[in-house]
Amino acid sequence: MTETDSSHPQSGFPASRAALIACAITLFLFVFRPFGLSIDNKAEAVIVFGFAPLNFIAIMSVHAFLQHIQRWHAPLGATIIIAANLGYLVFWSSSAAIVSLTMQVLLVAALTIGAVAMWNRLRALNQEVIELKDRQTHGTLGDDLIVLKGDGENEIVRLKSDALRYVKAQGNYVEVSFDQAGEQKIVTLRATLAGIQDQAGEFILRRSHRSFLVNLNAVHRLISDRRGMRLDYGDGHVVPVSRSYREAIRSAVQQ
């Protein structure tokens, strides 16, 4: 497998995403007209709609020319976007009050920069998850660290394997139960039990019930009586073991 240098972006900002951001900002200005922005005639409407191609070009320029200058990427990108919007408004609004003009520029620039920064953060986060899952799959991440990700953005849980207790299905979500500084915590992810088990691996999470995955390494004791079989974690949490999984769980615990 060929290794790639992850210190720089593999590609520039997608043109489709830049166009979507630029159009969304323009639509916001046209609908809400912040700071008394006037759109009383066709000429003024054209000027406002001009923010779309202006910010599209600004976004693409920032990522085309500054993507390799990691340290100064954010401030230089913000400067370019602010300067572009300021120049555009100054050109069309020579008689506008300086305070109103400045507020409009800062608003448009802030919306643009915020949208780009958010997308970059989500892209970096997704790339990090992919790399961690790859390292976890190939055994280079370390046996004591687990990374679980839900379908929603920013739904990520990183924890040591000995802290994980169990995962419980709740409709379209799962509840990840784990120990944190002696206190039981639960994080909800939009995922399936099968998907979570694939991420953690069967050597960490085993199916004990149609609604439960369990970390057998954290189990305090196995209870088997007339009420059935249960896994006791010794902290008040007890997980049921259904009949179809009893032999597999018993064998795994004995091993």
C-alpha positions in Angstrom: 0.0 0.0 0.0 1.4 3.4 -1.0 1.7 5.9 1.8 0.6 9.4 1.2 1.7 12.6 2.9 -1.3 13.8 5.0 0.3 17.1 6.0 -1.3 18.8 3.0 -4.7 18.5 1.5 -5.1 16.0 -1.3 -7.2 18.2 -3.4 -8.6 21.7 -3.4 -12.0 22.9 -2.2 -14.7 21.3 -4.4 -16.2 23.7 -6.8 -19.7 22.4 -6.1 -19.3 23.1 -2.4 -17.9 26.6 -3.0 -20.8 27.4 -5.3 -23.3 26.1 -2.7 -21.8 28.3 0.0 -21.7 31.4 -2.2 -25.3 30.9 -3.3 -26.5 30.3 0.2 -24.9 33.5 1.5 -26.4 35.5 -1.4 -29.8 34.0 -0.7 -29.5 35.0 3.0 -28.7 38.6 2.0 -31.5 38.8 -0.4 -34.1 37.4 2.0 -33.1 39.0 5.3 -31.4 42.2 4.0 -29.2 42.7 7.1 -28.1 46.2 8.2 -30.7 47.9 6.0 -29.3 46.4 2.8 -31.3 47.9 0.0 -32.7 45.8 -2.8 -35.4 48.2 -4.1 -34.7 47.9 -7.8 -33.3 45.6 -10.5 -29.8 47.2 -10.4 -29.5 46.7 -6.6 -30.7 43.1 -6.9 -28.0 42.4 -9.5 -25.4 43.8 -7.1 -26.5 41.6 -4.3 -26.6 38.5 -6.5 -23.1 39.4 -7.5 -21.9 38.2 -4.1 -22.4 34.6 -5.4 -19.7 34.6 -8.1 -17.5 37.0 -6.0 -17.4 34.6 -3.0 -17.1 31.6 -5.3 -14.0 33.0 -6.9 -12.6 34.1 -3.5 -13.1 30.6 -1.9 -11.5 28.8 -4.9 -8.6 31.3 -5.0 -7.9 30.8 -1.3 -7.7 27.1 -1.7 -5.9 27.1 -5.0 -3.0 29.4 -3.9 -2.8 29.0 -0.1 -3.5 25.3 0.5 0.2 24.6 1.0 0.8 27.4 3.5 -0.6 25.6 6.5 0.5 28.0 9.2 -1.0 31.1 7.6 -3.8 29.5 5.7 -6.6 30.7 7.9 -5.7 34.4 8.4 -4.6 34.8 4.8 -7.8 33.2 3.5 -9.9 35.4 5.8 -8.0 38.5 4.6 -8.6 37.6 0.9 -12.3 37.0 1.4 -12.8 40.2 3.5 -10.8 42.3 1.0 -12.8 40.9 -2.0 -16.1 41.7 -0.4 -15.0 45.1 0.8 -13.7 46.0 -2.7 -16.9 44.8 -4.3 -19.1 46.9 -2.0 -16.9 50.0 -2.2 -17.0 49.8 -6.0 -20.8 49.6 -6.1 -21.6 51.7 -3.0 -19.5 54.8 -3.1 -22.2 56.9 -1.3 -22.9 54.3 1.5 -22.2 55.2 5.1 -18.8 53.7 6.2 -20.3 52.0 9.3 -23.1 50.3 7.4 -20.7 49.3 4.6 -18.2 47.8 7.1 -20.9 45.8 8.9 -22.2 44.4 5.6 -18.7 43.3 4.6 -17.9 41.7 7.9 -21.2 39.8 7.8 -20.7 38.4 4.3 -17.1 37.6 5.0 -17.9 35.9 8.3 -20.6 33.8 6.8 -18.2 32.7 4.0 -15.3 32.0 6.2 -17.4 30.2 8.8 -18.9 27.9 6.1 -15.6 27.1 4.6 -14.0 26.5 8.1 -16.8 24.2 9.1 -16.5 22.1 5.9 -12.8 21.9 6.3 -13.2 20.8 9.9 -15.7 18.1 8.9 -13.4 16.9 6.1 -10.4 16.7 8.5 -12.5 14.8 11.0 -13.8 12.3 8.5 -10.2 11.8 7.2 -9.0 11.2 10.8 -11.7 8.6 11.4 -10.8 6.8 8.1 -7.1 6.8 9.2 -7.9 5.6 12.7 -10.1 2.8 11.4 -7.4 1.7 8.9 -4.8 1.7 11.7 -7.2 -0.2 14.0 -8.0 -2.7 11.3 -4.3 -3.4 10.6 -3.3 -3.5 14.2 -1.2 -0.3 14.3 -3.4 1.7 16.4 -2.8 -0.1 19.7 -4.8 -2.7 21.3 -6.1 -0.4 24.1 -7.8 2.2 21.9 -11.2 1.9 20.2 -12.7 4.4 17.8 -16.5 4.2 17.2 -18.3 6.5 14.8 -22.0 7.1 14.2 -23.7 8.1 11.0 -24.1 11.7 12.1 -21.4 14.4 11.9 -19.1 14.6 14.9 -20.5 11.4 16.3 -17.2 9.9 17.5 -16.3 8.0 20.6 -12.6 7.3 21.5 -11.9 5.2 24.5 -9.7 2.5 25.9 -11.0 -1.1 25.4 -10.9 -1.8 29.2 -13.3 1.2 29.7 -15.9 -0.1 27.3 -18.8 -2.0 28.9 -21.5 -2.7 26.4 -23.5 -1.3 23.4 -27.3 -1.4 23.5 -29.6 -1.0 20.5 -32.3 1.7 20.8 -34.2 1.9 17.5 -32.1 3.6 14.9 -29.5 4.5 17.6 -27.1 2.7 19.9 -26.0 3.5 23.4 -22.3 3.1 24.1 -21.8 2.5 27.8 -18.3 3.0 29.2 -16.4 3.8 32.4 -14.9 7.2 32.9 -13.0 7.9 36.1 -15.1 5.4 38.0 -18.4 6.9 36.7 -20.6 5.1 34.1 -21.1 7.2 31.0 -23.4 6.6 28.0 -23.0 8.2 24.6 -25.7 7.8 21.9 -24.7 7.2 18.3 -26.8 6.9 15.2 -25.6 3.5 14.1 -26.4 -0.2 14.1 -25.0 -3.0 16.4 -23.5 -4.7 13.3 -21.8 -1.5 12.2 -20.4 -0.9 15.7 -19.2 -4.5 16.0 -17.4 -4.1 12.6 -15.6 -1.0 13.8 -14.5 -2.4 17.2 -13.9 -6.0 16.0 -15.4 -9.2 17.4 -12.4 -9.7 19.6 -13.6 -6.7 21.7 -17.4 -6.7 21.3 -19.4 -10.0 21.2 -23.1 -10.4 20.6 -24.9 -11.5 23.8 -28.5 -10.6 22.8 -30.3 -9.2 19.8 -30.0 -5.8 21.5 -26.6 -6.0 23.1 -22.9 -6.2 22.3 -20.7 -6.8 25.3 -17.1 -6.4 26.2 -16.3 -9.6 27.9 -12.9 -8.4 29.1 -14.8 -5.9 31.4 -17.3 -8.4 32.8 -17.1 -9.0 36.6 -18.9 -12.3 36.7 -21.2 -14.5 34.7 -24.6 -15.2 36.4 -26.6 -18.3 35.4 -29.7 -19.3 37.4 -33.4 -19.9 36.9 -33.8 -16.4 35.7 -31.4 -17.0 32.8 -27.9 -16.0 32.1 -26.6 -12.4 32.7 -23.3 -10.6 32.6 -22.6 -8.5 35.7 -20.1 -5.7 35.3 -19.8 -5.1 39.1 -20.9 -1.5 38.9 -24.6 -2.0 38.9 -24.9 -2.8 35.2 -26.2 -6.2 34.2 -26.6 -7.3 30.6 -28.9 -10.2 29.6 -27.6 -13.1 27.5 -30.3 -14.6 25.3 -30.6 -18.4 24.9 -29.1 -18.5 21.4 -25.9 -16.9 22.6 -25.4 -18.6 26.0 -23.0 -21.3 24.9 -20.8 -18.9 22.9 -20.7 -16.4 25.8 -20.0 -19.1 28.4 -17.1 -20.5 26.2 -15.7 -17.1 25.6 -15.8 -16.2 29.3 -14.1 -19.5 30.3 -11.3 -18.9 27.8 
